[in-house]
């Protein structure tokens, strides 16, 4: 309570402290006289002293991070030494003599992927599905597939089956129609019974959609391997997670030299609307410098606020991460890829954990927890780039045929087309001596235990984070530069006496950009130290964010969301 009444000086800048404590006459003129905040006493800039001790933790943290990174790199170097790499994944880094950044490495991977049939086979969703079936990795089944031209008779038969069985079970309409040669969801259709009926879909309309996107090519920014794929389409059952974020829960597991380094629940980058939800499950070795099956997985994210869907999803990811990591390691080892991303759907009682797709040369963000566990996540891309470049000099190389043959793929170039299809053909591998298989206990964990852990259903209404104010917009004093006011993220919930939305306390110092948004005060019951008593608040809003309401410091501090 005492902290709420005192000026919030959270800056290390003496000038900024002086700005905050200086009289602000223009702001008083903007506020109603009944609620104008009392003037703050003048404080000389010399009164604010920054302790020298704050530098020490930063130095220690830097030293701890360096020690941890060295032990981390050593563990992955050991993994590289025992890794057999497919020659298709070898890259020419030139003779620059310096360590390249991860974006530079990814660009090289994409530019040099042309004609690499293993990379082409992984990008082709039909061939990938057949190889993963031989590997015994759980995935979503393919109900329909085609290359170049749509087989309308087969498509008509599929649609008739869906419409007939869908009369009794609407879930039959839950299908996904997507191209096999494009990325980023281009050309994909996600159906429910309502969408199918409202869109008046039938076999003819689906065929027209497929033919439109079969004529399209991958974007110029994609890898050479992806741009060389034969156009195709598949139809699969729709995966629905028990936590309804309007799309399935998906964990992107990144492997280096056959070992999972982290899993990524991707919501976009930090600046994106919901980028703070992006979560990294980072491997924490049980024994420093060694990678083992008993390693832990630490969650790293910047999400704040209450969101039941986020919390339940995070718990599901943590529980299923060991099985997903084992499956991703099996995939990368089977194809001989030193750097690969395997994406898994989780959260369905019907399907358990299922492989969705794999990606080579992924350009997403990679984050780690800083040393000491405090502060914002740090970029892990430089460490990954170092591990890759040093590891490529240590691993053993083998021809691509040694890997593809064990997955049932023929020894032919991808481009040598047969009747409009890729040259690579995949058949079932019957001989145990010449095939590789995912461990049965990992498969059972993905299908069995994962289903039982998805019993908690969270509707879409429980998957939204209430919109709190995390900062006060910058304000300007005459003749002084803008300075953002920072406040600690503390909230207290208010129960309105009058009808209205729930309110959350937020210390706010109103600036010239704040204007009153209603003439009548809002009466609320405020939980304070001495109990619950009614208080009166007059809201203010920042014009750039009209959906967020602020109250002046002199009355009560409130944000209504």
N, C-alpha and C positions, 0 to 999 in steps of 0.2 A: 504494500500500500504506500509505503514511504517512497519506494522506487518510482511509483506511478506519478507522484507529485513532483519529483525532482527532474531537472532538465536532463535529457538523454544525450550525453556527450560520449559517443562511442567512436570518435575519430582519433587517430594518432596525429592529426595535423593541428598545429597551434592556430593557424589562421582559420581553419574550419571551426574550431571550438569558439573562437571569437565571433565568427559569423552567427553561430547558433545562439549565442548569449546576447547578441546585440539587440537593441530595441528595433522593432519592425513596425513602424507607424503605418505603412501602406496596408499591412495585413489587418491591423485593428480597424481600419476604415472599412474593410470589406465585411467584417463580421457584425451581426446584430449586437447592440450595446449590452443586451442581457446576457450574452454568452461570450463576450470578448475575453480572451485570456489575459491574465494579469501580466504586466510587463516584467520581463526577466531582468535581474540586476546585471549591470555591465561587468564583464570579466575581462581583465587584461590578458592579452595573448600569453604573457609570461607565466600566468597562473597554471597553465596546462603543461605538465612535465611528463614526457614519455620515458618510462623506466628502461634502462639499458638491458635489464634482464630478459626482455622479450626476445632478444636476438639469440640467446642461448638455446632455447628449444628448437629454433629453426636450424641451427648448426647441427645439433644432435640428430634431428630428424633427417637432415641431408646425409649425415654419416651412416645412420641406420639404413636408409634407403640404398646407399651404395653397397653396404655389406650384403643386404638381402638380394640385391640385383646380381651381385657376383655369384652368390650361392645358387641363385635361380638359373643363371646362364650355365653354370657348371652342370646342373641336373639335366638340362636339355641338350647339352653337348654329349652327355653319356647316352641319351636317347638317340641322337643322330648317329653315333658310332655304330650302334647295333641295328640301324634302319636300312632296309633295302629299298632304294629309290628307283622308280620307273624312269627310264631315260626320256620319256615324253615330258617329264616335269623339269628337266634340266634347263637352266637359263644361262645365257651369256651376259655377264655383267660388265664386260669390257675390261679395259686396263686402267681404270681411273685410279685404282689404289686406295680408294676411300670407301667407307661404309655408306651404302645408299639408304635413304629413308624408306619407310614402308610404302608410301604412295609411289615412289620411284620403282620399287620392286614389283608392286602390283601392276604398274604400267608395262614393265618389261614382260611380266607373265602373260598379260593379255596380248601384247604385240607379237610375242614369239609363240603363241599357241596355235597358229595356223598349221594345218596338216598333222597335228598331234592327235592321233586317233583315240587315245585314252581320254584326253580332255574333251574331244568331240562326243565320245560315247557317254561321258558323264553329263554333258549338257543336253543330250537328246533324252527326253523324259521316257520315251518308250524303251529304248535300249537300256537306260539306267534301271528301269523297273524290272526288266528281265534279268539283268546281272544281279540285282539285289535279291531277287527271288532265289537265285542259285546260292547266294551268300546266306540265305535264311534270315534276312533282316525284315522284321514286320513293316509293312507299308500299306498304303491305301490301294485296294485292287483297282485294276483298269477294266471298265465295263465296255468301252468302245475305243478303238484307236484307228487312225488312218494317216497315210502319208500323201501329200500333194493333192490328191483328189478324194472327195467324199464318197464313200460307198453308201449310196442312198438306201439301198435295200437293207443293209445291216442297221443303218440308223433308224429306218422306219420300224424295224423289228424291235429295237431297243425302246423307242418311244411308245409303241403299243404296249409293251410289257410294263413300262412305268405307269401309264394311264390306267391300265387294268388293275394292277396291284395297288395303285394309289387310291382307289375308291375305298378300300378298307383301311389302309395305312398311309396317312399323309406324309410320313417320313420317307416314303419311296421317292418322292419328288425332290428330296434333298440331294442334289447332285451338283458337281462342278464341271464345267466345260471349259477347257483351256488349251491354248496352242503349246506345242512342244519346242518351238524354235524361238520364242520371244521371251522377254523377261519383264519384271516389274509389274506383273498382272495385266499386261496388254492383251486384250482380246478374251479375257476370262469372264465367264458368266457363273454366278453363284445362285442356285435356285432353291426356292421353297415352293410349296403347293400354291400359296397365294401369288407369288411372283409369276409362276408358270401360267396360272389362270388369268391374271390381270394383263400379262403380256401376250396372251393368246398364242402361246408357243405351240409348235407342232414340229414334225420331222422336217418339213419344208423350210420353216423359218430358221431352225437350227442349222440346216445345211447351208443356207444363204449366209448366215453369220460365219460359219467355218470357212466357206469359200472366200469371204472378204478378207479374213486374216491369214489364210494360206497364201495369199498374194503379197503379204507384207514381209519385210525383212527386218532383221535385228537392227537396233540403232547403231549409228557409227561409233558411239562411245563404248560399245560392247567389245568383247574379246574377238580375235580373229577366228577362234574355234567356234564361237556361238554364231558368228555371221555366216559360217560355212554350213550350218545345219540344214538338213532337208526339212522343209515345212511339214508340220504334222499337227494333229489334234487328238486329244484324249478326253474321255468322260470317266469321272470317278465319283464314288459316294462323297457327300459333303461331310467333313469332320466338324462336329459340334462339341465344344468344351462345356463343362458344367458351370464354368465362370463365363458369363455372357458379356464379353467385351465387343460383341458384334463381329468378331472374327476369332478363329481358334487360338488357343495359347500355343505359342511356338518358341522353342529354344534353339538357337543357332550355336552349335558346338564347334569350336575352332580347335583343330589339331595341328601340332607341329611334330614332324618326324614320328608319326604314329601314336602320339600321346596327347590327350585332351588338355588344353591349357585353360580354356574358359568357355562358359556358355553365355549367350547374349539374348536377353529378352528385349527385342528392338522396338522402340517407339519413335525413333528418330534422334537427331542430334539435340544437344542441350537447348538450342535456340528455337527448336520446333515447338508447336503448341503443347504437346504432351511429352516432350523430350526428357523431362525430369523422371518419367517413369522407366526409362531405359535402365535395365538392371544387368549387371555382369555377375555371374557366378564364377569366382576365380579360384583356381586350384591352390590349396595350401598344403604342401608336402608335410606328412607326419614327421619325417626325418629330413632335416635341412640338407639340401643337395642331392636328395634321392626322390624319385617318383615311384609311388607304390599304389596298390589297390585300396589302401586304407586312408588315402589322402582326404582331407576335408575340402568343402566348397564354401567359400565365403561370399555373401551377397554384398554387392557394392551398387549403390544408387543414390539419387538425390531427391527422391520423392518425399514430400512432406504432406501432412494432413491425414485425415481418416478416410480410408477407402477399403471396405471389406473385400471387394473383388481383388484388389491388388494384394492384400495380405494373404488371402486364400491361395491365389495363384502362385505367390512367392513360396508358400509352404509346399505346394505341389511340385514346383520346380526343384526345390531342395531335396525333396524325397526321391524324385525320379532321376536326379542328375547323375548318380553313379551308373545307372543302367544306360542312360543316353551317352555318357562318356565312353563306356565300354563298347557300345555299338559304333560310335563315331571312330574310335580307335581301330576297330575291326575293319571298317570301310576304308579308311585311309591307308592301312597296312595292306589290305587286299589289292588296292589299285596302285600302291607305291607312291602316294602323293605326300610330299613333305609339308605342304601347307594346304589344308582343305577345310571347308565348312560344311557340316552336315546339319540339316534343319529337321527338327522333330516336332510333331503335334503331340500335345498332352491334354489331359483333362476330360476324356470321354469314357463313360462307363461301358460303352459298346465296343470301342476300339482299343482302349489302352494307349500306350505310346506307339506312334507310327512315324516312320521316316517320310518326310514330304519331298525333299530334294537335296541336292548337294550343289555347292558353288566353289569355283576355283578362282582365286584372286579377289577375295572379298574386300571391299573398301569401307566397311563400317568402322565405327569408333571402337577402340579397345582401351579399357580403363582398369586401373588397379587401386586398391586402398593405399593411401600414403603410409609411410613408416610411422608407427605409433598409433595408427588407427584413427587419427583426428584430421579434419580438414577435408577439402574437396578431393574427389577421385583424381588420380594423376594419369597421364597418358602412358599406355603400355606399348604403343606402337614402336618407339625406338628400341625397346628391349626385344620385341618380336623380330624386328628387322635385323638386329645383331645376331640373334639365335639362328635365323634362317641363313644368313650369309656365312657365318662360321660353321654351321652344321652342314651346309652343302659341300664343304671341303672335307668332311669327315665320313659321310655316309657312303655306302656301297651302291653301285649302279648296275641295273639289269635291263635287258631289252623289254619293250612293252609286251611282247608276245608271252613272256613268262608270267605276267600278271593277268592279262585278258583271257588266256586259255583256261585258267583255273576258275574263271567266272563264266565260262561257256561261250565266250566271244570268238568268232572266227578270225583267222589270220589274214585279214584283208583290209585295204584302205577304206576309210569311211566314204570317200567320194565315189568309189567304183560302184555306181548305182545299178541295182537290179530291179527292173520294172518299176522305176520311180522311187525305190526305197534305198536306204543307205547300204553300202557294201558290207558293213559289219553285220553279221547275223549271230544271234544268241540262241543257243540250244541248252537244254537241261544237261547238267553234269551228273552222270550216274556213278562214275568210279570214285570211291572215297579217296583213293590214292592221289588223284589229280584235281581235287577240289578243296576250297577253303570254306569254312562254315562259321557263322556266329555261334559262340558258346551257348549251349542250351539253357544254362541258368540265367544268362543275360536276356535271352529271348523270353523265357518264362517270366522274368521280372518285368519286362516291358509290357507283356500281355496280361499277366495275372495280377501281380501286386499293384501295378499302376492303376488298374481298374478299381480295385477296392479303395484306393486313396482318393478317388474322384467323387466320393459320395456326397460332398457338400456342394449344393447348388447355390449359385449367387446370380440373381437376375440382373439385367442391365441397369436397373435403378440403383443397385448396390455397387456398381463399378465406376461411379463418378466421384471425384474428389471435390468436396465443397471448396468454393473459390474464396480463399483467404487473401488478405492483402499482405504481401511479404515485404513491401517497402513503401515509403512515402515518395511520391514523385518529386523531382527537383523543384526548388523554389529559388527565386532571384531577389536579392536585395539591390537597391539602387547603387550602381557603381561597383558591385561586387560580383564575381563570377558565380555561376550556378554550382550548387553543392548538394548532393543527395543526402537526405537524412536517413540514417540506418537505425533500426530498432531491433531488439531481440525478439525472436519468434515465439511470443507467449500469448496465449489466448485464454479467455474465460467465457463460458457459454452463458447467455442470458435467456430467460424465459419471458417472452413478451406478455404483459398484462392485456394490452390491446391486441386485436387480431393483426398478424403480420408474420414475416419470415423469422427464423431463428437468427440470433445476433451473436457475434464473436468480438470480444474485446481486443482492441489493438491500440497501443500508444501512438497517438498521431499529433503532429504539430502542423496545423493548417497553414498553408502558404497562400500567396496571391492567386494561385490557380484553383483554390477551393471556393466553392460557392454554396449557399444554402439551397437545399433541394425541397424542403417543405416548411411551411410556416408553423405548423403545430409540432410541439415536442412529442417525442415517443416515450411513453411510460413503460418501464421494464422492471422486473425483479432481478436484482443483482446479487449473486452469491459473494459475499464479502467475508472477512475474517470473523466478524461478530455475528454472522448469521445471514439471513436473507432479508433484504429490505427493498422497498421500491425506490427507484431513482428516475430522474428525468434526463433525457438526452436530446440534443438537437443535431440531426445528421447534416453532413456536408458531403459533397461529391466532387471528385476531380473531373474536369470536363472531358479529358481524354479517355477516361474509363467510367462512363456514366452508370455502369452496373455495380460499381463499388461505392459504398457510402462511408464517409469518414465523419467523425465527430471531433470538435475542437478540444484541445487539452484542458481548457479551463472548466469544462463541464464533465463529461465522461468520455472514455475512449471506446469507440465502437465501430465495428465494420459489419455491415449487413450484407450477406451473400445470398 
